[in-house]
Amino acid sequence: MEGLDILLSMHGTVVYRDDGYWWKIEVWTVLPTIVAIEGKSHESQNRHYV
């Protein structure tokens, strides 16, 4: 497994700490989209894939 596969395999994992705190890992894939950065023009050089 590499990179993204490792992250995807961790989906749903809950980590409990000894001090009572915990966190849950949620990971999923999405289709790439082009968005304009807020405050910038909509010219092609100001669009970024997220």
Phi and psi restraints in degrees (range 20) as a CNS / XPLOR table:
assign (resid 1 and name C) (resid 2 and name N)
       (resid 2 and name CA) (resid 2 and name C) 1.0 -134.3 20.0 2
assign (resid 2 and name N) (resid 2 and name CA)
       (resid 2 and name C) (resid 3 and name N) 1.0 153.8 20.0 2
assign (resid 2 and name C) (resid 3 and name N)
       (resid 3 and name CA) (resid 3 and name C) 1.0 30.1 20.0 2
assign (resid 3 and name N) (resid 3 and name CA)
       (resid 3 and name C) (resid 4 and name N) 1.0 -100.2 20.0 2
assign (resid 3 and name C) (resid 4 and name N)
       (resid 4 and name CA) (resid 4 and name C) 1.0 -61.6 20.0 2
assign (resid 4 and name N) (resid 4 and name CA)
       (resid 4 and name C) (resid 5 and name N) 1.0 -38.7 20.0 2
assign (resid 4 and name C) (resid 5 and name N)
       (resid 5 and name CA) (resid 5 and name C) 1.0 -61.0 20.0 2
assign (resid 5 and name N) (resid 5 and name CA)
       (resid 5 and name C) (resid 6 and name N) 1.0 -38.6 20.0 2
assign (resid 5 and name C) (resid 6 and name N)
       (resid 6 and name CA) (resid 6 and name C) 1.0 -64.2 20.0 2
assign (resid 6 and name N) (resid 6 and name CA)
       (resid 6 and name C) (resid 7 and name N) 1.0 -46.9 20.0 2
assign (resid 6 and name C) (resid 7 and name N)
       (resid 7 and name CA) (resid 7 and name C) 1.0 -61.4 20.0 2
assign (resid 7 and name N) (resid 7 and name CA)
       (resid 7 and name C) (resid 8 and name N) 1.0 -45.6 20.0 2
assign (resid 7 and name C) (resid 8 and name N)
       (resid 8 and name CA) (resid 8 and name C) 1.0 -62.3 20.0 2
assign (resid 8 and name N) (resid 8 and name CA)
       (resid 8 and name C) (resid 9 and name N) 1.0 -34.7 20.0 2
assign (resid 8 and name C) (resid 9 and name N)
       (resid 9 and name CA) (resid 9 and name C) 1.0 -70.2 20.0 2
assign (resid 9 and name N) (resid 9 and name CA)
       (resid 9 and name C) (resid 10 and name N) 1.0 -17.7 20.0 2
assign (resid 9 and name C) (resid 10 and name N)
       (resid 10 and name CA) (resid 10 and name C) 1.0 -87.2 20.0 2
assign (resid 10 and name N) (resid 10 and name CA)
       (resid 10 and name C) (resid 11 and name N) 1.0 -4.3 20.0 2
assign (resid 10 and name C) (resid 11 and name N)
       (resid 11 and name CA) (resid 11 and name C) 1.0 -54.1 20.0 2
assign (resid 11 and name N) (resid 11 and name CA)
       (resid 11 and name C) (resid 12 and name N) 1.0 130.2 20.0 2
assign (resid 11 and name C) (resid 12 and name N)
       (resid 12 and name CA) (resid 12 and name C) 1.0 89.4 20.0 2
assign (resid 12 and name N) (resid 12 and name CA)
       (resid 12 and name C) (resid 13 and name N) 1.0 -6.6 20.0 2
assign (resid 12 and name C) (resid 13 and name N)
       (resid 13 and name CA) (resid 13 and name C) 1.0 -68.8 20.0 2
assign (resid 13 and name N) (resid 13 and name CA)
       (resid 13 and name C) (resid 14 and name N) 1.0 132.6 20.0 2
assign (resid 13 and name C) (resid 14 and name N)
       (resid 14 and name CA) (resid 14 and name C) 1.0 -112.0 20.0 2
assign (resid 14 and name N) (resid 14 and name CA)
       (resid 14 and name C) (resid 15 and name N) 1.0 130.0 20.0 2
assign (resid 14 and name C) (resid 15 and name N)
       (resid 15 and name CA) (resid 15 and name C) 1.0 -111.5 20.0 2
assign (resid 15 and name N) (resid 15 and name CA)
       (resid 15 and name C) (resid 16 and name N) 1.0 122.7 20.0 2
assign (resid 15 and name C) (resid 16 and name N)
       (resid 16 and name CA) (resid 16 and name C) 1.0 -105.0 20.0 2
assign (resid 16 and name N) (resid 16 and name CA)
       (resid 16 and name C) (resid 17 and name N) 1.0 133.6 20.0 2
assign (resid 16 and name C) (resid 17 and name N)
       (resid 17 and name CA) (resid 17 and name C) 1.0 -99.5 20.0 2
assign (resid 17 and name N) (resid 17 and name CA)
       (resid 17 and name C) (resid 18 and name N) 1.0 157.1 20.0 2
assign (resid 17 and name C) (resid 18 and name N)
       (resid 18 and name CA) (resid 18 and name C) 1.0 -64.9 20.0 2
assign (resid 18 and name N) (resid 18 and name CA)
       (resid 18 and name C) (resid 19 and name N) 1.0 -24.1 20.0 2
assign (resid 18 and name C) (resid 19 and name N)
       (resid 19 and name CA) (resid 19 and name C) 1.0 -88.7 20.0 2
assign (resid 19 and name N) (resid 19 and name CA)
       (resid 19 and name C) (resid 20 and name N) 1.0 9.7 20.0 2
assign (resid 19 and name C) (resid 20 and name N)
       (resid 20 and name CA) (resid 20 and name C) 1.0 97.8 20.0 2
assign (resid 20 and name N) (resid 20 and name CA)
       (resid 20 and name C) (resid 21 and name N) 1.0 -13.5 20.0 2
assign (resid 20 and name C) (resid 21 and name N)
       (resid 21 and name CA) (resid 21 and name C) 1.0 -80.2 20.0 2
assign (resid 21 and name N) (resid 21 and name CA)
       (resid 21 and name C) (resid 22 and name N) 1.0 155.6 20.0 2
assign (resid 21 and name C) (resid 22 and name N)
       (resid 22 and name CA) (resid 22 and name C) 1.0 -150.8 20.0 2
assign (resid 22 and name N) (resid 22 and name CA)
       (resid 22 and name C) (resid 23 and name N) 1.0 162.7 20.0 2
assign (resid 22 and name C) (resid 23 and name N)
       (resid 23 and name CA) (resid 23 and name C) 1.0 -146.5 20.0 2
assign (resid 23 and name N) (resid 23 and name CA)
       (resid 23 and name C) (resid 24 and name N) 1.0 154.4 20.0 2
assign (resid 23 and name C) (resid 24 and name N)
       (resid 24 and name CA) (resid 24 and name C) 1.0 -118.3 20.0 2
assign (resid 24 and name N) (resid 24 and name CA)
       (resid 24 and name C) (resid 25 and name N) 1.0 135.5 20.0 2
assign (resid 24 and name C) (resid 25 and name N)
       (resid 25 and name CA) (resid 25 and name C) 1.0 -94.2 20.0 2
assign (resid 25 and name N) (resid 25 and name CA)
       (resid 25 and name C) (resid 26 and name N) 1.0 125.1 20.0 2
assign (resid 25 and name C) (resid 26 and name N)
       (resid 26 and name CA) (resid 26 and name C) 1.0 -125.2 20.0 2
assign (resid 26 and name N) (resid 26 and name CA)
       (resid 26 and name C) (resid 27 and name N) 1.0 121.6 20.0 2
assign (resid 26 and name C) (resid 27 and name N)
       (resid 27 and name CA) (resid 27 and name C) 1.0 -135.7 20.0 2
assign (resid 27 and name N) (resid 27 and name CA)
       (resid 27 and name C) (resid 28 and name N) 1.0 137.6 20.0 2
assign (resid 27 and name C) (resid 28 and name N)
       (resid 28 and name CA) (resid 28 and name C) 1.0 -154.2 20.0 2
assign (resid 28 and name N) (resid 28 and name CA)
       (resid 28 and name C) (resid 29 and name N) 1.0 161.5 20.0 2
assign (resid 28 and name C) (resid 29 and name N)
       (resid 29 and name CA) (resid 29 and name C) 1.0 -97.5 20.0 2
assign (resid 29 and name N) (resid 29 and name CA)
       (resid 29 and name C) (resid 30 and name N) 1.0 149.8 20.0 2
assign (resid 29 and name C) (resid 30 and name N)
       (resid 30 and name CA) (resid 30 and name C) 1.0 -135.4 20.0 2
assign (resid 30 and name N) (resid 30 and name CA)
       (resid 30 and name C) (resid 31 and name N) 1.0 159.8 20.0 2
assign (resid 30 and name C) (resid 31 and name N)
       (resid 31 and name CA) (resid 31 and name C) 1.0 -73.4 20.0 2
assign (resid 31 and name N) (resid 31 and name CA)
       (resid 31 and name C) (resid 32 and name N) 1.0 142.1 20.0 2
assign (resid 31 and name C) (resid 32 and name N)
       (resid 32 and name CA) (resid 32 and name C) 1.0 -67.4 20.0 2
assign (resid 32 and name N) (resid 32 and name CA)
       (resid 32 and name C) (resid 33 and name N) 1.0 143.0 20.0 2
assign (resid 32 and name C) (resid 33 and name N)
       (resid 33 and name CA) (resid 33 and name C) 1.0 -132.6 20.0 2
assign (resid 33 and name N) (resid 33 and name CA)
       (resid 33 and name C) (resid 34 and name N) 1.0 160.2 20.0 2
assign (resid 33 and name C) (resid 34 and name N)
       (resid 34 and name CA) (resid 34 and name C) 1.0 -104.8 20.0 2
assign (resid 34 and name N) (resid 34 and name CA)
       (resid 34 and name C) (resid 35 and name N) 1.0 127.3 20.0 2
assign (resid 34 and name C) (resid 35 and name N)
       (resid 35 and name CA) (resid 35 and name C) 1.0 -127.6 20.0 2
assign (resid 35 and name N) (resid 35 and name CA)
       (resid 35 and name C) (resid 36 and name N) 1.0 150.5 20.0 2
assign (resid 35 and name C) (resid 36 and name N)
       (resid 36 and name CA) (resid 36 and name C) 1.0 -90.6 20.0 2
assign (resid 36 and name N) (resid 36 and name CA)
       (resid 36 and name C) (resid 37 and name N) 1.0 135.1 20.0 2
assign (resid 36 and name C) (resid 37 and name N)
       (resid 37 and name CA) (resid 37 and name C) 1.0 -68.7 20.0 2
assign (resid 37 and name N) (resid 37 and name CA)
       (resid 37 and name C) (resid 38 and name N) 1.0 133.7 20.0 2
assign (resid 37 and name C) (resid 38 and name N)
       (resid 38 and name CA) (resid 38 and name C) 1.0 -57.1 20.0 2
assign (resid 38 and name N) (resid 38 and name CA)
       (resid 38 and name C) (resid 39 and name N) 1.0 134.9 20.0 2
assign (resid 38 and name C) (resid 39 and name N)
       (resid 39 and name CA) (resid 39 and name C) 1.0 86.4 20.0 2
assign (resid 39 and name N) (resid 39 and name CA)
       (resid 39 and name C) (resid 40 and name N) 1.0 -2.0 20.0 2
assign (resid 39 and name C) (resid 40 and name N)
       (resid 40 and name CA) (resid 40 and name C) 1.0 -108.8 20.0 2
assign (resid 40 and name N) (resid 40 and name CA)
       (resid 40 and name C) (resid 41 and name N) 1.0 161.3 20.0 2
assign (resid 40 and name C) (resid 41 and name N)
       (resid 41 and name CA) (resid 41 and name C) 1.0 -71.0 20.0 2
assign (resid 41 and name N) (resid 41 and name CA)
       (resid 41 and name C) (resid 42 and name N) 1.0 168.8 20.0 2
assign (resid 41 and name C) (resid 42 and name N)
       (resid 42 and name CA) (resid 42 and name C) 1.0 -95.0 20.0 2
assign (resid 42 and name N) (resid 42 and name CA)
       (resid 42 and name C) (resid 43 and name N) 1.0 21.4 20.0 2
assign (resid 42 and name C) (resid 43 and name N)
       (resid 43 and name CA) (resid 43 and name C) 1.0 -66.7 20.0 2
assign (resid 43 and name N) (resid 43 and name CA)
       (resid 43 and name C) (resid 44 and name N) 1.0 152.2 20.0 2
assign (resid 43 and name C) (resid 44 and name N)
       (resid 44 and name CA) (resid 44 and name C) 1.0 -58.7 20.0 2
assign (resid 44 and name N) (resid 44 and name CA)
       (resid 44 and name C) (resid 45 and name N) 1.0 -30.9 20.0 2
assign (resid 44 and name C) (resid 45 and name N)
       (resid 45 and name CA) (resid 45 and name C) 1.0 -72.5 20.0 2
assign (resid 45 and name N) (resid 45 and name CA)
       (resid 45 and name C) (resid 46 and name N) 1.0 -10.7 20.0 2
assign (resid 45 and name C) (resid 46 and name N)
       (resid 46 and name CA) (resid 46 and name C) 1.0 -104.7 20.0 2
assign (resid 46 and name N) (resid 46 and name CA)
       (resid 46 and name C) (resid 47 and name N) 1.0 12.6 20.0 2
assign (resid 46 and name C) (resid 47 and name N)
       (resid 47 and name CA) (resid 47 and name C) 1.0 -103.3 20.0 2
assign (resid 47 and name N) (resid 47 and name CA)
       (resid 47 and name C) (resid 48 and name N) 1.0 144.4 20.0 2
assign (resid 47 and name C) (resid 48 and name N)
       (resid 48 and name CA) (resid 48 and name C) 1.0 -134.6 20.0 2
assign (resid 48 and name N) (resid 48 and name CA)
       (resid 48 and name C) (resid 49 and name N) 1.0 144.1 20.0 2
assign (resid 48 and name C) (resid 49 and name N)
       (resid 49 and name CA) (resid 49 and name C) 1.0 -80.0 20.0 2
assign (resid 49 and name N) (resid 49 and name CA)
       (resid 49 and name C) (resid 50 and name N) 1.0 137.6 20.0 2
